[in-house]
Amino acid sequence: MKRLLLAVPVILAVSLGACNRPPPPVTPPAPPVVVVKSPRVQSVTDYQDFTGRAKASDTVDIKPRVTGHVQKIHFAEGGAVKAGEPLFDLDPGLYGTELARAEAAVVQAKALVVQERAKIRQATTVLTTTHKDYERVRSLSVASDAERVLAEGKWEEAKAALEVAKAGEKTADAAVVVAERMVAQAEKNMAYTHILAPKAGKIGRHMLDESALAKSDETILATVVVIDPMHVYFDVDDRTDLRLKRLNGSVLGSQVKIGLPDQEGFPETKDGGFTGTVTFRDTQLTATTGTITLRADVPNPKGMLTPNLFVRVRLPVGEPKQSVLVPEEAVGTDQGLKFVYVVNDKDEVEYRQVKMGLQVGTDVVVEPVPGKANTGVQPTDRVIVEGVQRVRKGMKVTVKGAQ
């Protein structure tokens, strides 16, 4: 019991000594590490994006010029064809017969011309003889009136025979012309039995099989679509249309970018993208939508654009201007307001509200907020691109990256 009582004062003394010991010093946390990057300045053109639809620049229904049975099909369905390439052959039998008949008619007509010209020569000889006889009789003083009348009658008859022979020659010449034109038409009909591609493009399936009857100017045998260049149609709202008129006077000739559904953004042509030229503006707005239709001609050498494909269209709507761009990840959102963090020369964080503009690759255009001071960024600023979530306004930071 005495030992226990002696131990109590010792414990109390130790405890009181511990309470009087000063606390350990507090070590402040190290400033967060951030990566910064200087904005870049680039000429940027304002644009708007629209949805468009690709259309073939030309569509041709292949119809026969003559009636006949399909004898042979030369093309592969869905393949490419060149202008002048054989597509179909029709049975030429009937048209070969017509050609032979027309050629025979030419021979007959030319033979008739020879006969009529011989008649002219003979009539000319008779006319000359009868005229001499008439002159001789008329000069004889002993010739009676009856002899003179008879000689004159023969002369008149010879003149009439010559006129008839000349008319016969004209008729024969005309028959030759008609026969030759019949030959030309028969040759055309023969040529029409070989149906060629009128233009280069893609051809669909054949609508008739071999031995089927194709009617002249009625039966559609196949369809060729011209896909290089392609047409892309898109609708522009009335405000954009007015803006383009004020800027350029006309949208015609404007260069547009075309993006495919499976592409990110609008790649350059060398990277599989497409660039077209606006060549058509409709004459009036659509009453129900307040939009107007534009058309761009787009080169399509590899056939990636197909008719009726939906595409994205980027149309420039302003003049190029120097703009400040920062990486997209540097821009934050605070209650709907866009901002970036900038590190000043004291390595302290500054809050800058910005107005976002166009996206150019992985960067975005940032501009000062209209009517607000100390907004936007300068090309010499250091913008935080990594570590944005770890910093606050006025905080000291450790900087890494471009100065």
C-alpha positions in Angstrom: 0.0 0.0 0.0 2.8 2.4 0.9 4.6 1.5 -2.4 1.4 2.4 -4.4 1.1 5.7 -2.6 4.7 6.6 -3.4 4.3 5.8 -7.1 1.3 8.2 -7.6 3.3 11.4 -7.1 6.0 10.2 -9.5 3.4 9.5 -12.3 1.8 12.9 -11.8 5.1 14.6 -12.1 5.9 12.8 -15.3 2.5 13.7 -16.8 2.8 17.4 -15.9 6.2 17.5 -17.5 4.9 16.1 -20.8 2.1 18.7 -20.9 4.5 21.6 -20.7 6.6 20.3 -23.8 6.2 22.6 -26.9 4.4 21.1 -30.0 6.5 20.0 -33.1 6.8 22.7 -35.9 4.2 22.5 -38.7 5.7 21.9 -42.2 3.7 23.7 -45.0 2.8 21.6 -48.0 4.9 21.9 -51.1 3.3 24.0 -53.9 1.5 21.8 -56.4 3.4 21.0 -59.6 1.7 22.3 -62.8 2.6 22.1 -66.5 2.2 25.3 -68.4 2.2 26.2 -72.1 2.3 29.5 -74.0 -0.6 30.3 -76.2 0.0 30.3 -79.9 -1.1 32.9 -82.4 -2.6 31.7 -85.7 -4.7 33.1 -88.5 -8.1 31.6 -88.1 -11.2 31.8 -90.3 -14.6 31.8 -88.7 -16.8 29.0 -90.0 -20.1 27.2 -89.4 -20.8 23.5 -89.7 -23.8 22.1 -91.5 -25.2 18.7 -92.4 -25.1 17.9 -96.1 -25.9 15.0 -98.5 -23.8 13.8 -101.3 -25.3 13.4 -104.8 -23.9 12.1 -108.0 -22.9 15.0 -110.3 -24.7 13.2 -113.2 -27.0 10.3 -113.6 -27.6 8.6 -116.9 -30.3 6.0 -117.6 -29.0 3.7 -120.4 -31.8 3.2 -122.9 -31.4 1.6 -126.4 -31.9 3.7 -129.5 -33.3 0.8 -131.4 -35.4 -2.2 -130.5 -33.8 -5.6 -130.2 -33.0 -8.6 -128.0 -30.1 -8.3 -125.7 -27.3 -10.4 -127.1 -24.4 -9.8 -124.7 -23.7 -7.9 -121.5 -20.1 -6.6 -121.2 -19.8 -5.0 -117.7 -19.6 -6.1 -114.1 -22.5 -4.9 -112.0 -21.6 -2.2 -109.5 -18.2 -1.6 -111.2 -16.5 1.4 -112.8 -16.9 2.1 -116.5 -15.1 4.4 -118.8 -16.6 6.7 -121.4 -17.1 4.7 -124.6 -16.7 1.3 -123.0 -19.1 -1.4 -124.4 -22.1 -2.1 -122.1 -24.6 -4.1 -124.2 -24.9 -5.7 -127.6 -28.3 -6.1 -129.2 -29.1 -8.6 -132.0 -28.1 -6.8 -135.2 -29.8 -9.2 -137.7 -32.8 -7.0 -138.7 -30.6 -3.9 -139.0 -28.0 -5.7 -141.1 -30.7 -6.5 -143.6 -31.9 -2.9 -143.6 -28.4 -1.8 -144.3 -27.9 -4.2 -147.2 -31.3 -3.1 -148.7 -30.3 0.6 -148.4 -26.9 0.0 -150.0 -28.6 -1.8 -152.9 -30.9 1.1 -153.3 -27.9 3.4 -153.6 -26.5 1.2 -156.4 -29.8 1.3 -158.2 -30.2 5.0 -157.9 -26.7 5.7 -159.2 -27.4 3.4 -162.2 -30.5 5.4 -162.9 -28.4 8.6 -162.9 -26.1 7.0 -165.5 -29.1 6.2 -167.7 -30.6 9.7 -167.4 -27.3 11.3 -168.2 -27.1 9.1 -171.3 -30.5 10.3 -172.3 -29.4 13.8 -171.9 -26.4 13.3 -174.2 -28.7 11.6 -176.8 -31.3 14.4 -176.5 -28.6 17.0 -176.9 -27.3 15.4 -180.1 -30.9 15.2 -181.5 -31.5 18.8 -180.6 -28.3 19.9 -182.4 -29.2 18.0 -185.5 -32.8 19.2 -185.7 -31.7 22.8 -185.1 -29.3 22.5 -188.0 -32.0 21.1 -190.2 -34.4 23.8 -189.2 -31.8 26.5 -190.0 -31.0 24.9 -193.3 -34.7 24.6 -194.4 -35.4 28.1 -193.3 -32.5 29.4 -195.5 -33.7 27.7 -198.6 -35.8 29.9 -200.8 -37.4 26.9 -202.6 -38.5 25.3 -199.2 -42.3 25.4 -198.7 -44.0 26.6 -195.6 -44.9 23.1 -194.7 -41.3 22.0 -194.8 -40.3 24.9 -192.6 -43.1 24.1 -190.1 -42.1 20.4 -190.0 -38.4 21.2 -189.4 -39.3 23.7 -186.6 -41.6 21.1 -185.0 -38.9 18.5 -184.9 -36.6 21.1 -183.3 -39.2 22.0 -180.6 -39.7 18.3 -180.0 -36.0 17.7 -179.5 -35.8 20.6 -177.0 -38.7 19.2 -175.0 -37.0 15.7 -175.0 -33.9 17.3 -173.6 -35.8 19.0 -170.8 -37.4 15.7 -169.9 -34.0 14.0 -169.8 -32.6 16.8 -167.5 -35.6 16.4 -165.2 -35.0 12.7 -165.1 -31.4 13.3 -164.1 -32.5 15.5 -161.2 -35.0 12.8 -160.1 -32.2 10.2 -160.2 -29.8 12.4 -158.3 -32.5 12.9 -155.6 -33.0 9.2 -155.4 -29.3 8.8 -154.8 -29.4 11.3 -151.9 -32.4 9.5 -150.4 -30.8 6.1 -150.7 -27.5 7.3 -149.2 -29.4 8.8 -146.3 -31.1 5.5 -145.8 -27.7 3.9 -145.7 -26.5 6.4 -143.1 -29.5 5.7 -141.0 -29.2 2.0 -141.4 -25.5 2.3 -140.4 -26.5 4.3 -137.3 -29.1 1.6 -136.4 -26.4 -1.0 -136.7 -24.1 1.1 -134.5 -26.9 1.5 -132.0 -27.0 -2.2 -131.5 -23.6 -1.8 -129.7 -24.5 0.3 -126.6 -21.5 2.2 -125.1 -21.1 4.1 -121.8 -21.9 7.7 -122.4 -19.8 8.9 -119.4 -17.2 7.5 -117.0 -18.6 6.5 -113.6 -20.1 3.7 -111.6 -22.8 1.4 -113.2 -25.5 -0.4 -111.3 -27.1 -3.8 -112.0 -28.4 -4.6 -115.5 -32.2 -4.5 -115.6 -32.5 -7.1 -118.5 -30.8 -10.4 -118.9 -29.5 -11.8 -122.2 -32.2 -12.6 -124.8 -34.7 -10.2 -123.3 -36.3 -7.7 -125.6 -35.3 -4.0 -125.1 -37.6 -1.4 -126.6 -36.2 1.7 -128.3 -36.0 4.8 -126.1 -38.2 3.1 -123.4 -36.4 0.2 -121.6 -33.9 1.2 -119.0 -31.0 -1.3 -119.3 -28.8 0.1 -116.5 -27.9 3.4 -114.8 -24.5 5.1 -114.8 -23.7 7.6 -112.0 -20.9 10.1 -112.2 -19.2 10.2 -108.8 -16.1 12.3 -109.6 -16.8 15.1 -108.9 -19.6 14.7 -106.5 -22.3 17.2 -105.6 -22.9 18.0 -101.9 -26.1 19.8 -101.1 -26.6 21.6 -97.7 -29.0 24.1 -96.3 -27.9 27.4 -94.8 -30.0 29.5 -92.5 -31.1 33.0 -93.5 -28.8 34.8 -91.1 -25.7 33.1 -92.4 -26.8 33.7 -95.9 -27.1 37.4 -95.2 -23.8 37.5 -93.5 -22.1 35.9 -96.5 -23.7 38.4 -98.8 -22.4 41.3 -96.7 -18.9 39.8 -96.5 -18.3 38.5 -100.0 -21.2 39.7 -102.1 -21.8 36.1 -103.1 -21.1 32.7 -101.6 -20.3 31.2 -105.0 -16.6 30.2 -105.2 -16.3 29.7 -101.4 -14.1 26.7 -100.4 -15.8 24.2 -98.0 -14.4 21.3 -96.0 -16.2 18.0 -96.1 -16.1 15.4 -93.3 -17.2 11.8 -93.5 -19.4 10.2 -90.7 -16.5 8.1 -89.5 -13.9 10.9 -89.5 -12.9 13.1 -86.6 -13.1 16.8 -87.6 -12.2 17.8 -91.1 -8.9 16.2 -92.2 -6.7 17.7 -95.0 -7.0 16.2 -98.4 -3.7 14.4 -98.1 -5.1 12.7 -94.9 -8.3 11.5 -96.5 -10.3 14.7 -96.2 -12.3 16.5 -98.9 -12.4 20.1 -100.1 -15.1 21.5 -102.4 -16.2 24.7 -104.1 -19.6 26.2 -103.8 -21.0 26.4 -107.4 -24.7 26.8 -106.8 -27.1 28.9 -104.6 -30.8 28.3 -104.9 -33.0 31.2 -106.0 -35.2 31.4 -102.9 -35.5 30.5 -99.3 -37.6 27.6 -98.1 -40.7 29.1 -96.6 -41.1 26.5 -93.8 -37.5 26.4 -92.6 -36.1 29.8 -93.6 -33.0 28.1 -95.2 -31.5 28.2 -98.7 -29.8 25.4 -100.5 -26.2 25.5 -101.6 -24.2 23.0 -103.6 -20.5 22.3 -103.6 -18.6 20.4 -106.2 -16.2 18.0 -104.5 -13.4 16.0 -106.2 -13.9 12.3 -105.4 -11.1 10.4 -107.2 -11.1 7.4 -104.9 -14.9 7.1 -104.8 -15.2 7.4 -101.0 -18.2 9.7 -101.3 -21.2 7.8 -102.5 -24.6 9.1 -103.5 -27.0 9.9 -100.7 -24.3 9.7 -98.0 -24.8 12.2 -95.2 -21.7 14.3 -94.6 -20.6 17.3 -92.5 -19.9 20.6 -94.3 -17.7 23.4 -92.9 -18.4 26.7 -94.5 -16.2 29.8 -93.9 -18.3 32.8 -92.8 -15.6 35.5 -92.2 -12.3 36.9 -93.1 -9.1 35.3 -91.6 -7.9 37.0 -88.4 -5.0 36.5 -86.0 -6.3 34.6 -83.0 -4.9 33.3 -79.7 -5.2 29.5 -79.2 -4.7 27.3 -76.1 -5.0 23.6 -75.6 -8.6 22.5 -75.1 -7.8 20.8 -71.8 -6.6 24.2 -70.3 -10.2 25.6 -70.4 -12.4 25.0 -67.4 -16.0 25.7 -66.6 -17.3 27.5 -63.6 -21.1 27.8 -63.4 -21.3 28.0 -67.2 -18.5 30.5 -67.5 -15.3 29.5 -69.3 -11.9 30.3 -67.7 -8.2 29.4 -67.8 -5.6 29.6 -65.0 -2.4 31.6 -65.8 0.8 31.6 -63.8 2.2 35.1 -63.3 5.9 36.1 -62.8 5.6 35.3 -59.0 4.5 31.7 -59.8 1.1 32.6 -58.5 -2.2 31.4 -60.1 -4.4 34.0 -61.8 -8.0 33.3 -62.9 -8.9 34.6 -66.3 -12.4 34.3 -67.7 -12.4 33.8 -71.5 -14.8 33.6 -74.4 -14.3 30.4 -76.4 -14.2 30.5 -80.1 -13.5 27.9 -82.8 -11.7 24.7 -82.3 -8.6 24.2 -84.4 -7.3 20.7 -84.1 -6.7 20.1 -80.4 -6.6 23.8 -79.6 -9.4 26.3 -79.1 -9.6 30.0 -79.8 -9.9 32.1 -76.6 -10.9 35.8 -76.6 -11.5 38.4 -73.9 -15.1 38.6 -72.6 -16.8 41.7 -74.1 -17.3 44.4 -71.5 -15.2 42.7 -68.8 -11.7 43.8 -67.7 -8.8 41.4 -67.0 -10.2 38.6 -69.2 -8.6 36.6 -72.0 -5.0 35.7 -72.4 -1.9 37.1 -74.1 0.6 35.2 -76.2 3.2 35.8 -73.5 1.1 34.3 -70.7 1.8 30.9 -69.1 -1.4 28.9 -69.3 -1.8 25.8 -67.0 -2.5 22.8 -69.1 -1.9 20.1 -66.5 -2.8 20.2 -62.8 -5.8 22.6 -63.3 -7.8 20.6 -60.7 -5.1 21.0 -58.0 -4.9 24.8 -58.1 -6.9 27.8 -56.9 -6.7 31.6 -57.5 -3.7 33.1 -55.8 -2.0 29.8 -55.0 1.8 29.3 -55.3 2.8 26.6 -57.8 5.8 24.9 -59.1 6.0 25.3 -62.8 7.1 22.8 -65.4 6.9 22.9 -69.1 7.2 25.8 -71.6 7.9 29.2 -69.9 
